[in-house]
Amino acid sequence: METNRIPFLDLVTPHQELKDELAAVFAYALDTAGFIGGPIVEDFERSFAKFCDTQHCVGVGSGTDALRFALIAAGVKPGDVVVTVPNTFIATTEAITQAGATPDFVDVDESTYSMDPARLCKYLQGDCCVDGTTGRLFNRRLGRPVTAVVPVHLYGQAADMDPILDLAERFGLRVIEDACQAHGAEYFSKRQNRWLKAGSMGRAAAFSFYPGKNLGACGEAGAVTTNDGDIARKIRMLRDHGQARKYYHDMEGYNGRLDSIQAGILHVKLRHLAAWNERRRECASRYQGFLGVAEGEIKLPVEPSWSKAVFHLYVVQVKNREKLQKRLGEVGIGTGIHYPIPLHLQKAYKDLGYREGDFPGAEKAASQILSLPMFPGLTYAQQDRIAQHVLDFVDEEANSGISAVSRIVSLTSQGG
Ligand SMILES: Cc1ncc(COP(=O)(O)O)c(C=O)c1O
């Protein structure tokens, strides 16, 4: 076993580098006892809204809170159907269920791993129909109204939003972006002829600040971004027991606030986010340069011309994924699988009635994807070592294939 381990994600170093500033946030909270709400939360919300090019940001307790609150505030009602993709973290669908709706899926584009607009179109035209009297869109199989769509900007890359937004307008659907992995990702909108930030394109968007995210708290945190003042106002109430004024509850809500220590920590880190994302992009381009020579054997991330990804994860596909993961583990290189089982095949969703083969794009990806180490502090030397091990593996696999074939050929030629 090689001794110098390369973690899948180094969360220690960036916190050590910012230790004094982060500790000052904690010290200030102790001195003022301002733990919940207040100017520190509001300052962060203003800065993050600016970062995302949106008018509003509402800090909440987690990305799951953000998704749930965004769906409810945008008007998703119990009994509705909300369409998303099967290859995402379960929080996407948990939030839909917790809003009282039923999640339904359309498959992903196999090259980008995000919602395939053509399949969304097929779903809306083929699996749904418009009720003649109400004008509402119904899913035929479920017999329920389809009211929203949640594209997921997976691995730090925006989904192809223009056609999704066009379809949503045509079919009267609300679009809530799951931007939990995409802080700072950009999308070139032909509709608007400009680059747009993830989190600024839908009716509202959800961000997670789980510690391992591109912008991570030192605990749980999340935020909703939106340009809709009414949605922002509703979410401020939803996160705080349905009150806009203390002890005056206009509705039932949740305990889903962003606390001031996490907000202060996030504000310190937000100043570094653009540079950290740039560094991730550099790492991705170096991986691409190294591993591109084996493109036939290993599928690398695809960044279409309309995307500037922030590489929350660097995900490759190889045939013998488990074997490569084991091999890298043996030499001290950490990897991950995001995610091994698509949601439609999870036990939690067996009642939705889906079977293997229903979403081939997501299923194929799930069986071959492997996330290589990706974080801003990944050094050139570490990356060179990772790439070398991956290339050696791919080479060995290819050669063992060739020798197997040549063995068969030689046996056949010998009449064996
Ligand atoms: C795509 C996606 N959606 C939602 C979430 C939920 O965020 P949180 O863990 O902050 O609740 C995550 C976090 O892992 C995620 O990756």
Ligand as a Chemical Component Dictionary entry (heavy atoms), coordinates in Angstrom:
data_LIG
# 
_chem_comp.id                   LIG 
_chem_comp.type                 NON-POLYMER 
_chem_comp.pdbx_formal_charge   0 
_chem_comp.three_letter_code    LIG 
# 
loop_
_chem_comp_atom.comp_id 
_chem_comp_atom.atom_id 
_chem_comp_atom.alt_atom_id 
_chem_comp_atom.type_symbol 
_chem_comp_atom.charge 
_chem_comp_atom.model_Cartn_x 
_chem_comp_atom.model_Cartn_y 
_chem_comp_atom.model_Cartn_z 
_chem_comp_atom.pdbx_ordinal 
LIG C1 C1 C 0 -28.851 16.884 -5.674 1  
LIG C2 C2 C 0 -29.115 17.117 -4.213 2  
LIG N1 N1 N 0 -30.337 17.509 -3.822 3  
LIG C3 C3 C 0 -30.633 17.750 -2.532 4  
LIG C4 C4 C 0 -29.686 17.604 -1.544 5  
LIG C5 C5 C 0 -30.079 17.822 -0.117 6  
LIG O1 O1 O 0 -29.289 18.723 0.564  7  
LIG P1 P1 P 0 -29.085 18.615 2.157  8  
LIG O2 O2 O 0 -28.251 17.404 2.406  9  
LIG O3 O3 O 0 -28.412 19.883 2.518  10 
LIG O4 O4 O 0 -30.435 18.489 2.758  11 
LIG C6 C6 C 0 -28.393 17.216 -1.895 12 
LIG C7 C7 C 0 -27.357 17.062 -0.865 13 
LIG O5 O5 O 0 -26.622 16.146 -0.804 14 
LIG C8 C8 C 0 -28.106 16.939 -3.259 15 
LIG O6 O6 O 0 -26.893 16.549 -3.642 16 
# 
loop_
_chem_comp_bond.comp_id 
_chem_comp_bond.atom_id_1 
_chem_comp_bond.atom_id_2 
_chem_comp_bond.value_order 
_chem_comp_bond.pdbx_ordinal 
LIG C1 C2 SING 1  
LIG C2 N1 SING 2  
LIG C2 C8 DOUB 3  
LIG N1 C3 DOUB 4  
LIG C3 C4 SING 5  
LIG C4 C5 SING 6  
LIG C4 C6 DOUB 7  
LIG C5 O1 SING 8  
LIG O1 P1 SING 9  
LIG P1 O2 DOUB 10 
LIG P1 O3 SING 11 
LIG P1 O4 SING 12 
LIG C6 C7 SING 13 
LIG C6 C8 SING 14 
LIG C7 O5 DOUB 15 
LIG C8 O6 SING 16 
# 
